[in-house]
Amino acid sequence: MRREPVESDALRSVGYDPDRRILEIEFNSGTVYRYFDVPENVHTGLMTAGSHGEFFARHIRDAGFDYEQR
């Protein structure tokens, strides 16, 4: 999946597959996580947030999405 770089203290890049509803996040540590069944509006919110890391913490990390570490 192609990821887009983001300006963030926590996140390095973000990718999204709208057909499969998979959100892929690469953290500045180099770790990559894939989150499943993520609505497109969550991806849009992440990409347009003033703070990507804060949006992730509030709306993705503890939102109950299934995920895998890659």
Secondary structure, 3 states (H helix, E strand, C coil): CCCEECCCCCEEEEEEECCCCEEEEEECCCCEEEEECCCHHHHHHHHHCCCHHHHHHHHHHCCCCCEEEC
